[in-house]
Amino acid sequence: MKQFEYKVEDMQIRLTVNNDFNTIITDKLNSIGRDGWELAGVNGTLCFFKREIIFD
């Protein structure tokens, strides 16, 4: 049976005149995804991630 581990990230982003929310959030999500985490849910600014635990 598959087993998963979970992680919660608060994705609050301080917006200023010179930054682009879409670029910042995309870069953050891609960075987390490169570590094998899959977005499983969102509640406000909290993002819930999961990834499968692989036993050798």
N, C-alpha and C positions, 0 to 999 in steps of 0.2 A: 504494500500500500504506500502511495506517495505521502511524504511528510513535507511540511512547509515551515519556514520561519517568516516572521512578520516584522515590519518596521513602520513607524509613524514619523512623518516629516511635517513640520509646520511651514507652509509655503508662503508666509507673509513676505511681501516684497515692497520695500519703500520706493514709491514712485517719485521721481523728480522730473524736471522739465526735459532733461537730456537722456532719459532712458526709455526703453521700449519694453513694456510688460511682456509681450508675446515672445520676444527674443530671450529675455531673461528666464521666463518659466520654461521655455522649450529647452534651453541649454541645461537648466537644472534637472529637468526630467530625463533628458538624454544622458546626463552624467550618472544619475542613479540607475538607469536602464543598462548602461555599460557594465555595471557591477552585478547584473543578473536579476535585478528587482523588477517586478511587473506591477504596474498600478492596479490596485484591486478595488479602490473606492475613494471617495472624496466627501468630506463633510466640512463645509466652509473653507477654511484655509488649511485644514488637516488633510493630508494625503496618506493613504494606507497602501503599503506595498507588501508583496509576498514573493518568495522565491523557493523553489524546491530544494530540499536538503538531499544531497547525493551521498549515499554511503558506499564506500569502496569495499 
